[in-house]
Structure formats: C-alpha cells, structure tokens
Amino acid sequence: MKILDKYLLKTFLITFTTVFVILFFIFILQTVWLFIAELAGKDLDFVLVLKFLMFSMPRIIPLVLPLSILLASIMSFGNLAENYEFAAMKSSGISLQRSMRYLTVSILALSVLAFIFANNVIPYAEFKFINFRKNIAQVKPALAIAEGQFSDVGLYNIKVDKKSGENGNFLSGITIHKKATGGDGSKTVIKAVNGELISSEASSILQLVLNDGNYYEDITPKKYEDRQKLPFAKSSFKKYTINIDLSKLNQVDVDEKDVASTNTMLDVNELRYTIDSLNTSYKTEIVSYSENINLRTGIQRATPPLSTKASYKPRQIPSDILSKFSKEKQSEILKIASSNLVSTNYSIDATKVNLENKQKNINNHLLAFYDKFVIAYACIMMFFIGAPLGAIIRKGGLGLPIIFAVLIFISFHFINTFGKRMAQENGITPFLGAWMSSMILTPLAVLLTYRATNDIGLINMDVILSPFQKLFKKLFPPKKKA
C-alpha cells in the first residue's frame, strides 16, 4: 500500500468514525425518547437501563451505517477536492478510480461485516430485547406499575399511592379500573387499602393480592328509563386475588409489529426454512379449503376422471325444477338456498382474510430475508454516491455535505419504507419492495461516478440553457449590420 492510499484511508476512517459516533448517539437518544414510557417512573436501576439500551442498540446500525458512509464520503472527498489535492493527484497521473481503489476494498469488507452483523447480532439482540422487556415485569413485577399514575397492565389500569419492600412489591392505596370487553369504557372499579404483587420467573402469570377493599360495578338495565338512575353493585372483601397474564404485556412495539412474529429474530438459514414451511402451509390450506367448499356446496368437478372421460356426460338440471314442488316447498327450498349462500359467503370472506394474513406473514419474513442483503449493498451504494459527489461539489466540512447527505438518505429511507409497506399489503413482490430504494438510487451512483471520473460538473448548465438560447435566437434574430 502506497503512502497516498494510507493517507486517503486514514482520512476517510477518521471522518467515518467521528460521524458514526455522533449519529449513533443521536439515534440512541431517539430510542430513549421512544421508550421513555417504559423507563421513566419504574424505579429501574442503572444496570437495567444499560441492558435495555444495549439490546436496542443493534437495531440502530442499519440506519446509522449507510448514512455514516454517505456523509463521511462526501466530507472526505469534498475536503480533498476543496484543497486541490485531487488536482495534484490528477496532474501526477492518478485518476479518481485509482484513488478510490483501497477505499473500495475497505467498503466491501465493511459491507460483508454489515451482513454478518445483520444476520447474527441483530436477530440475537431482538430476541434478548423483547424478552428483556417481558422479563422486567416477571422478575420485578412492581416495575410495571408506577407510583401516583395509572399504569396499563394487561386488562387493568392500576394506580398505587405508595410502593414499599425490597422489590417494591408491597402496595398501598390501590385503585384498579378493569377494561370493558365491549369497548364502552370501564364499568368495574376495585379499591383496596393495600396489596402485594407475587410472581416467578417460571410463570407468566402475575398475581395481585388485594386486602380490605371494595368492588364496584356499573349495571346497564335493559330499559332506557332505568339507566338514568345509574345503578351499580358494590361488594366488600377482606382478600381478593387478580391473575394478570404477562405474556401479552409488552407485545406493543414502536414499529407496530407483532412481537409474536419472529421474522426479526431469525438468520438467513432460519428464515429460508421458515418461509418454505409457511409457503407449504399456505398452499395446503388453499387446496384443503377449495376441496371443502366444493363438498359443502355440492359442486362437481368440471373435468371428469380420465378413466371415464370418453363416456362422461354432464348432468342436465331442468331449468324449471322448482315447478315440481308446491308453493310452500318452493319457499322453504329458496330460504335454505339463501341461508346456505350467505353462510358460504361468510366462510369465503373469513378464509380470504385468514389467507391474506398468512400471505402478509410470508411477506414480512421475505422482507426480513432481503433486508440482510440490502444493508450490505446500501453501504457500497452510499459510498459510490458520496465519494463522487464530494469530488464534484468540492466542499468539505459540515455545511453543504450534510444537506446533500440528509436529502439522499431521506429519499432512500422514504422509498425503502414505502416499498416495504406496499410489499406487506401484497401490492408488490417482497423482493421489489425490499430492493426498490437500491434500484432507484443505483443509477444515481453510476451517474455521479461517471461525471466525477470525466471531470463533469454536477449540473451542466450549457445543456439546459442551449435549447432556450436557440429558441431565443429564432424568435429575436440579431440585426444585420448595414
């Protein structure tokens, strides 16, 4: 490796490391802000908060890494061009491609590391992160309930005035609102003087034992005039136990993904196996339902068996078959047929929704599969956008490069999000949804590399203004000299 290559590599790596640390810190603050409801007011010690952040850090890398490469490339090559170092290299016979040779190798190695990280570290971190959020409530159940405010715990909203004990599991001044199943507000209120939270790591059931309290429940009379009296039932108790299922306690993710879906916790081989199993199950269910609906409706297959194909004759159904029956019988037959038709339509609609959900699940797994390759390719693509762009604009520092980097990355992220949403809803194929942003920005990388290699500016104003100049000369021809 020559001195020039070492200099370029050192300049790029220093800039990349600085940018990566700054952006990573910014995204960590964003993560803390998104999960502030789970961290604030829960008496979490520093170790638990640190674990929480450590498990959430790997999911930030796919966002920070391409942006860091893009910004570092623009800044590094912009500084070199601004200080006329590229001009000195070109005068010595060193082209832009030659100066980018070792940096390209380094970016390729970084993209391989990004793939390994996305394939191994991120799935493991996702698994630990989701289970850590669930286990916080199981190991220290009092952490799920904050003092002086209502905390959403399963089917209950719980408020306590004071927590005590080593793990804060002894409660006093308890008020509980039970959520109504019909979605029309809370009709049950439980108040108790004190209570205790009991749990174990082996069970996902959290027991809340209440002492010396009252149970209030609103009653909705059938008659409207009786509802204005607002009747309710009241009972008192010395001891009352509530069992809370913690298996669904922390299943709400900031990205609105179901935690039960394991697509983000699997590597490439596991995803390939899971996708194959899901596709087999999907096709089997379609065949099974089609055969079941044929038997249910009594519809014969349109194609006869091969052995009887020569002598096969379709059954002829008389068009006036109802006329063979009496009026009462005709009415009964039509009612049964109508009922069967409605029932069949309901069954078809329900199965359609179920199959659509299964297809969405398959699409999510396919997107997770392609994402591991997209992040590796995005590192290479962002380098070949940033490096030529920096050489063209000839501006280093944190001014113009940040503007270009943010605009390009926002476009990349927006197209990527749009493509994934379309693929999840089965509007486009998962392959196209995952690779849409890369397909759109790759021509930009090729164009910028070509223009930077041939010393062409970012925008050739002569090409844009030439048609207007010709039109102006035709409309207003110059006067001939006498």
N, C-alpha and C positions, 0 to 999 in steps of 0.2 A: 504494500500500500504506500503510495507516494505521499509527500508532505501535503500537497493540495487536497488529496482525498481525506487525510486525517483532519485537516483544518475544516473542511466542509462538514464532515461527520460530527466533529466536536461542536461546531456552531449550531448544527441542527439539533443535536441531542440536548444541549444545554437549554435551548429555546423550548424544545418539546417538553422536557421535564418541568420547566417552570410553568408553562401553560397548563400542563396536565394537572399539576398540584393545585393550581388556582381554581381551575374548572371543577376538579373533583371536590374541593372544599365547598364550592358554591352549590353543587348538586347534593352534597351531604346536608347542607343547611336546608335545602328544599325538602329532603327526605324527613328531616326532623320536623319541619313545619307540617308536612302531610300527616305525620303520625303523632302530632302534638297531643291529640286527644287521648292516645294510649300511654303517653309518657308523663303528662302533667297530672299532678294531684293523686298519683298512685303510690307514693312512698317508695319508688324504685331507687335502689342504691346505685352507686356509680358503676359497679361491675355489671349489673343487669342492663343498664343503659348502654354501656360499652358493647356488650354482647349483641344487643338489639341493633346497634349501628353497624357492627362488624358483619352480621348476617345480611344486612340490607345493602352493604357497600357493593358487592359484586354485580348486582343488577344495574348499577350506575355505569359500569365500564362500557357497555355497548353504546351509550350516549356520549361519554366523555372522550373515548379513544379516537373515533373518527374526527370529531371536532378539534381535538388537540393536534392531530396530524395536519389537518387542513390549515389551522391558524399558524402552527409552527412553520409549515412550509412557506406560506405567504410571507411571514415575518422574516424568515431566514433568507430566502431568495430575494425578497424586496430590499433587505439591507445590503446584500451583495451587489444588486443592480444599482441601488442608490449611491453607493460608494465607488462605483465604476470598477468594481473588482471583476465583474463579468466581462466588461470591455477589455480589461487587461488579459483575462484568460483567453478571450477570443482572438486578441492580437497575437497571442502566443500559439495559436492553432488548436486551442482546447474548446470543443463545442459544448453546447448545453447538455447533450446526451452523455458526453464523456464525463462532465462534472457531476451528473446525476447517477453515475453507474453504481458506486458503492452505497449511496443513499438508497437507491432502488433495491439493492440486495438486502439492506438493513430493514426496509419497509416490508419486503417479502417475508423476512424472518419474523418481523413483528406481527404480520398478519397470520402466520402459522401459529404463533403463540396466542393470538387472539382467538383463533379457532379452538385450540386446546383448552383455553380458559373458558370459552362459552360452552364447550362440550363436557367439561368435567367439573370445574369450580362452580359455575353459576347454578347448575342443577342441584349440586350438593348444598349450596348456600340457600337456595329457595326452599329446599326440604327442611333445613335447620331453622330458617327464618319463620316459616309458617308454623312449625311445631313448637318453636320457642314462644310465639305469641299465644298459642293454646296452652302450653305448659305453665306459663306465668300464672294463669288462673287456677291451674290444678295444684301446683306446688305451693303457691301463696295465694289462696283464693281471695283474701282481703284486697289484693291489688286490683281486682276487677271492680271494686266499689270505692269511690272517693268520698271523703267527709264533706257534709254540707251541700251536696248536689245529687241530683238523680243520675244514676248510672244504669245504662241499658245492659241487662244481664239476661239473655235468653228471652223468655216470655214475660219478664218482670222489669219494672223500673224501680230501683231500690235507692232510698236515701237514708243515711245514718248521720246522727249528730256527732257521735264520738266513736273512735276505734281504739282498742287497747290490746294488750297482750304482746307476746314476742313477735308474732307474725300479723298482728292487727286483726285477729280472727274473732275477738270479742267485741260485740257491737252494742250500742245503746241509742235510744231514741230512733227506732226503726219505723219507716213509712214505706209501704210497698204498693205500687199500682200494677195490677195484673192486666196485661193486654187482652182486649176482647178479640175473639176469633173471627167475628164478623166484620171487623174493621171499623166499628162505630164507636171508638173510644174505649176508655177504661171504665168498667162498671163494678170492679171489685177493688176495694182498698183494705189493706191489712196494716194495723198499727200494733207495735209491741214495745214494751219497756226496754227489753234487752234481748240479746240472742247470741248465737255462736255459729261460725262457719266451720264445717267439717269436710275435709276432702282427703284424697290419697292419690299418689301418682299412678297407681294401678287402675283407678277407676276414673271415668269421665263424668261422673255424677257428683255435683256439689250439693251438700246438704246444708240448709239454713234452718237451724233450730231456734224457734221464737218462744219467748217466755212472757206470760202475763200481758195479754193483748186482746184486741177486738178485731172482728172480721165483719166488714160492711159490704153489702152487695145490692146494687140497684136492681129493682124489679120492673120489668116493662109489661104492664097489663095489656090484655088483648083489646079492651075498649079504650077509645081515644080519650073520652072524658075522665077516665080513671088515671090516665098518665099525668094529668095536671097536678095530681096530689103528690107526685114524686115518691112513691112507696119504695121502701128498702128493707132489707133483712139485716139484722145485727145479731152477732153471737160473740161470746167471750170465750177465752181459752187460757189454760194455765201453761200448756206446752203445745206447740204446733210446728210440724216439720215440713219444709218445702224442698223437693228434689229438683235441681236445675241441671239440665243436660248441657255440659260444656263442649260437646263435640261440634256444636254449631255456633259456639260463642264468638270465635274470631274468624269466621268464614267470609267476612266482608273485606275485600281488597281494594286498594286505592285505584287500581286499574279496572275495577268492576269485573274481575274474573273469578270464577268459582274456584275456591281452594280445593274442592274435591277433584278438579281436573288436574291431572299430573303431567300435563304436557311440558310445563316449565321445569319439571324436576327430573327429566329423562335425558340421557345422552343420545347420540345418533343411533347406535345399535338398538337401544331400548325403544326409541321412537319408531324405528323401522319395523320392529317386531309388533309394537302396539298398533301401528297403522294397518299392518297386514291383518291382524286379528279383528280390528274394527271394521275393515272393509269386508272381511268374510262374514262377520255377524250381520252387517248391513244388507248384503246380498241375500243371505239366508232368510232374513226376516221379510224381505220383499217377495221372495218365492213362496215362503210359507203363507204369507197373507193373501197373495193372489190365488193360491190354491184354496185357501179357506173361504175367501169371498165367493169363489166360483161354486163351491159346495153349498154355501149359505144361500145364494140366490138361485141355485138350480140351473145355472147357465152351463150348457155343454160346450166342450171344446169345439172350435170351428174346424179344426183339422182332424179327420178320422184317423184311427190307428193304421199303421202301414199294412197290417195283415188283412184288414177288411176294407182297404181303400177302394178296390175295384167295385165291390158290391155295396159301398156305402151310399145311403140316400138320406139326406137330412129330413128330420121330422117336420111334417107340414101341420101348422097350427091354424085351425079355422079362424078367420077374422071375426066371425060372429059367434064366438064361443060363449059369450055371456048370455046370448039369447036362449041358450039351452036351459037356463036356470030361471027361477021365479024372481020377482022384483025384490023380495026380502033377501033372497040368497045373493042376488047381484049386489045389493047394498053391503051385505056382510063381506063378500069377496073383495069389493073395492076398498072397504075400510081396512081389511087385513093387508091388502096390497099396499095401501098408502102408509100404514104403520110400518110394514117391512121396508118400504122405500126410505122413510125418514130414519129408521134405525140403521139401515145400511149407509146412508149419507153421513150420519153421526160417526159411525165406525170408520168410514173412509177419511173423514176430516181428522179424527183423533189419530189415526195411523199416519196420516200425512204430516201432522205436527210432530209426532214422535220420530218419523224418519228424517224430517228437517233438522230436528235437534241432534240426531245421530250424525247427520252429514256435517253440521256445524262443529261437532266434536272432532270429527275426522279432519275437517279443515284447520281447526286450531292446532292439532298435532302436526299436520303438514307444514303449517306456518312456523311452528317451533323448530321443525326439522330444517327448513330452509334458512331460518334466521341465523343458525350457527355458521352457515357459509356466507351469508350476506355480510355479517360483521367483518369477516376476514377480507372479503372483496372490497368493502367500503373503505378499509384502511388504505389499500392500494389506489383506489379511485380518488380518494381525497388528496393523496399525495400528488397524483398527476393532474389534479385541478389546482392545488395550492402552489406547487413549485413553479409551473409556467406562468401562473397568474402573478406571482410575486415578481418574476423576472420581467413581466410586461409592464406592470403598473409602476415598478421601480420606487416603491415606498415601503419602508420598514416601520418598526415601532408598533404602537398600539392604536393608531388612528384609523387610517383607511383600511389596513388589513383586517381589523376587527369587523368593520362594516361589511366587507366582501365575505368574510368567513361566516358571519351570522346569517346573511342573506342566503348563501349557498346551503348552509346546514339547515336552516328553517325550511327551505324548499325541499331538501332531502327528507327531513323528518315528516313534513306535511304529506308529501307524496307517499312515503312509506306507511304512515298511519292510514291514509285514505285507501291505499291498496289492500292493507290488511282488513280493514272494515268491510270492503267490498267482497273480499275472499271469504270472510267469516259468514256473510249473508248469502254466500253462494252466487254472487253476482259475476265474479270472475274466478278463474282457477287459482288455487293457493300458490302455485308456482309464479304466476304472473303478479299476484298481489304482493308476494314477498320480494320479488326482484324488480318491481315496477320503478322504484326510485333509482335503482342502479342502472336500469335500461335507459332511463331518461337523461341521467347525468353523465353517463359514459361518453356519448358524443361530445359533450362539453369538454371533458378531459382530453379527448383526441384533438378537438379543435384548438384548445389552448396550447397543447404541446406542439402542434404543427405551427401555430403562429409564433410562439416563443422561439422555436428552433430556427425559423426563417426570418427572425427579427421584424415581424409584422406587429403593429400595434394592436391594442385590444379592439378598437373600432377604427376601420379605415374610412375616414370621413370623405375621401375622394370618391369612393364607390357609392356612398349615399348621396353626395351632392351632385355628382356628374349628370344624372338624368334631369335634375332640376335646372342645371346650367344650360343643357342643350335645349330644354323646353323654353327657357327664358330667351335664348338667342333666336329661336324660331318666332316667338311672339314679338320680340323687340329687336329686330336685326340692326346691327350697327350701321350708322350712316356712312355712305361712301364719300370720300374726300373729293372735292372738286379738282 
